[in-house]
Amino acid sequence: MRVDVDPEAVGRREFYALLNSVVVPRPIAWVSSLSADGVLNLAPHSFFTVSCVQPPMVQFTSVGRKDSLNNVEATREFVVNFAAEPLYEQVNASGTNFPPEISEFEAIGVTTEPSATVAVPRVAESPVAIECTLHATIGLGDCTVVIGHVRHLAIDAAVMDGDHPDIHRLRPLARLGKDEWTTLGEVREIPRIRYSQWPGHFTPPGS
């Protein structure tokens, strides 16, 4: 038995909460941006993913019109800072609806670090920074998808294991439904099966 939900019947807020509870876990783009007046902004956006491999692009969605969106449209630059577990309180606090003239960097007590390719600074405490220039924005209903062309990737050497970041050192945060967050938890590894090797290590249920 299932519970059937019609988005038109329950309304925006209720369906948004339901959708957020089933599209989980969601990685967090901790976006730093700079206003046209030079005010630094820092905000978490949990609708975030890679949008293209070559050229490398990432995207986040602004639900409604937020300072991040206004700033990116004005300066055409932003940085996605990695939201790590030790920064849990700061990431959450940066989601407070501060007025545009207040910098979240100062309000929540995180440190700026110069970026390599854009004027927008990074969060020094974050282990990874993805420096972007604006590729495009796409309006979808009451939201705007912001697509950034990745110009530089800066990774703290302390989280590296050889040529790649170690997920246990990165300690990512992710969003769930309601006011819920999650951390890394159990990590499993399983190789993808090529058709030429089918069924490989796959065991059908009931076998």
C-alpha positions as CSV (number, residue, x, y, z in Angstrom):
1,M,0.0,0.0,0.0
2,R,1.3,3.5,-0.9
3,V,0.4,7.0,0.1
4,D,-0.4,8.9,-3.1
5,V,0.4,12.7,-3.1
6,D,-0.8,15.1,-5.7
7,P,1.5,18.2,-5.7
8,E,-1.4,20.4,-6.9
9,A,-3.6,19.2,-4.0
10,V,-1.2,19.6,-1.1
11,G,0.4,22.9,-2.0
12,R,4.0,24.2,-2.5
13,R,5.3,24.1,1.0
14,E,4.0,20.7,1.9
15,F,5.1,19.0,-1.3
16,Y,8.5,20.7,-1.1
17,A,9.0,19.2,2.4
18,L,8.0,15.8,1.1
19,L,10.3,16.0,-1.9
20,N,13.2,17.0,0.3
21,S,12.6,14.0,2.5
22,V,12.9,11.5,-0.3
23,V,15.6,13.1,-2.5
24,V,18.3,12.3,0.0
25,P,21.1,12.6,0.9
26,R,21.9,15.8,-0.8
27,P,25.4,17.3,-1.0
28,I,25.8,20.9,0.0
29,A,27.2,23.7,-2.1
30,W,28.5,26.2,0.4
31,V,28.6,29.1,-2.0
32,S,30.7,32.2,-1.4
33,S,29.9,35.2,-3.6
34,L,30.6,38.9,-3.7
35,S,27.9,41.6,-4.2
36,A,28.3,44.4,-6.6
37,D,29.0,46.6,-3.6
38,G,31.8,44.3,-2.3
39,V,29.9,42.5,0.5
40,L,30.9,38.9,1.0
41,N,28.1,36.3,1.1
42,L,28.2,32.7,2.2
43,A,25.2,30.4,2.0
44,P,24.4,26.6,1.8
45,H,22.5,25.3,-1.2
46,S,21.5,21.6,-1.0
47,F,20.3,21.3,-4.6
48,F,23.9,20.8,-6.0
49,T,25.6,18.5,-8.4
50,V,28.1,18.2,-11.3
51,S,26.4,19.2,-14.5
52,C,29.2,18.6,-17.1
53,V,32.5,16.8,-17.4
54,Q,34.2,18.6,-20.3
55,P,34.3,21.5,-19.8
56,P,33.9,20.9,-16.1
57,M,30.8,22.5,-14.7
58,V,28.8,22.4,-11.5
59,Q,25.4,23.7,-10.6
60,F,23.3,24.7,-7.6
61,T,19.7,25.8,-7.4
62,S,18.5,29.0,-5.7
63,V,15.1,28.4,-4.3
64,G,13.6,31.8,-4.7
65,R,15.8,34.8,-5.2
66,K,18.7,34.7,-2.7
67,D,21.8,36.9,-2.2
68,S,23.9,34.2,-3.8
69,L,21.9,34.4,-7.0
70,N,21.9,38.2,-7.0
71,N,25.7,38.3,-6.4
72,V,26.5,35.7,-9.1
73,E,24.5,37.5,-11.6
74,A,26.2,40.8,-10.8
75,T,29.8,39.6,-10.7
76,R,29.6,36.3,-12.7
77,E,31.8,34.5,-10.2
78,F,31.4,32.2,-7.2
79,V,33.2,29.5,-5.2
80,V,31.7,26.3,-4.0
81,N,33.3,25.4,-0.6
82,F,33.1,21.9,0.6
83,A,30.7,21.5,3.5
84,A,32.6,19.2,6.0
85,E,31.4,17.7,9.2
86,P,33.7,19.8,11.5
87,L,32.0,22.9,10.0
88,Y,28.5,21.7,10.7
89,E,27.4,24.6,13.0
90,Q,28.9,27.2,10.7
91,V,27.3,25.7,7.5
92,N,23.9,25.7,9.2
93,A,24.4,29.2,10.7
94,S,25.2,30.6,7.2
95,G,21.7,29.7,6.1
96,T,20.3,32.5,8.4
97,N,18.5,35.1,6.4
98,F,20.9,37.9,7.2
99,P,20.3,41.2,5.3
100,P,22.4,41.7,2.2
101,E,24.7,44.3,3.9
102,I,25.9,41.7,6.5
103,S,28.6,39.3,5.6
104,E,28.1,35.7,6.8
105,F,31.9,35.3,6.9
106,E,32.0,37.8,9.8
107,A,28.7,36.8,11.4
108,I,29.6,33.1,11.8
109,G,33.3,33.5,12.2
110,V,34.9,31.8,9.3
111,T,38.1,33.0,7.6
112,T,38.6,34.2,4.0
113,E,41.3,32.9,1.8
114,P,42.2,34.3,-1.6
115,S,41.1,32.3,-4.6
116,A,43.4,31.6,-7.5
117,T,41.2,32.5,-10.4
118,V,38.3,34.6,-9.2
119,A,37.9,37.6,-7.0
120,V,35.5,35.8,-4.6
121,P,37.4,34.4,-1.6
122,R,37.3,30.8,-0.4
123,V,36.4,29.6,3.1
124,A,39.9,28.9,4.5
125,E,38.6,26.2,6.9
126,S,37.0,24.2,4.1
127,P,39.1,21.4,2.7
128,V,38.0,21.9,-0.9
129,A,37.2,25.0,-3.0
130,I,35.7,24.9,-6.5
131,E,36.3,28.3,-8.2
132,C,33.7,29.1,-10.9
133,T,32.7,31.7,-13.4
134,L,29.1,31.9,-14.4
135,H,28.2,29.8,-17.5
136,A,24.4,30.3,-17.4
137,T,21.3,30.6,-15.3
138,I,18.1,28.8,-16.0
139,G,14.8,29.9,-14.5
140,L,12.5,27.1,-13.6
141,G,9.3,28.1,-11.9
142,D,10.2,29.8,-8.6
143,C,13.8,28.6,-8.7
144,T,17.0,29.4,-10.7
145,V,19.6,26.9,-11.7
146,V,23.1,28.4,-11.6
147,I,25.7,26.6,-13.7
148,G,29.3,27.5,-13.1
149,H,32.3,26.7,-15.3
150,V,35.0,25.3,-13.0
151,R,38.2,27.3,-13.4
152,H,40.2,26.0,-10.5
153,L,40.0,23.2,-7.9
154,A,41.9,23.7,-4.6
155,I,42.2,20.7,-2.3
156,D,43.8,20.6,1.2
157,A,46.7,18.2,1.0
158,A,45.7,16.8,4.4
159,V,42.6,15.1,2.8
160,M,44.5,13.6,-0.1
161,D,45.4,9.9,-0.4
162,G,47.8,9.8,-3.3
163,D,46.1,11.5,-6.3
164,H,42.6,11.5,-4.9
165,P,40.8,12.9,-1.9
166,D,40.0,10.4,0.8
167,I,36.3,10.3,1.7
168,H,37.0,9.6,5.3
169,R,39.3,12.6,5.6
170,L,36.8,14.9,3.7
171,R,34.0,14.0,6.1
172,P,31.1,15.4,4.0
173,L,27.9,16.8,5.3
174,A,24.6,16.1,3.6
175,R,21.0,17.3,4.0
176,L,18.0,15.2,4.6
177,G,14.4,16.2,5.2
178,K,13.1,18.6,7.8
179,D,16.0,19.9,10.0
180,E,17.9,16.7,9.5
181,W,21.5,16.4,8.4
182,T,23.7,13.4,8.0
183,T,27.4,12.5,7.9
184,L,29.4,9.9,6.1
185,G,28.3,6.7,7.8
186,E,29.1,3.3,6.2
187,V,31.0,3.3,2.9
188,R,30.7,0.4,0.5
189,E,32.6,-0.4,-2.6
190,I,31.3,-2.3,-5.6
191,P,32.7,-2.3,-9.1
192,R,30.5,-1.5,-12.1
193,I,29.8,-4.6,-14.3
194,R,30.6,-4.4,-18.0
195,Y,28.2,-6.1,-20.3
196,S,31.0,-8.2,-21.7
197,Q,31.4,-9.7,-18.2
198,W,27.7,-10.0,-17.3
199,P,26.5,-11.2,-14.8
200,G,30.0,-10.9,-13.2
201,H,29.6,-10.5,-9.4
202,F,25.8,-9.8,-9.6
203,T,23.6,-12.3,-7.8
204,P,19.9,-12.0,-8.7
205,P,17.5,-12.0,-5.7
206,G,16.4,-15.6,-4.9
207,S,19.4,-17.2,-6.5
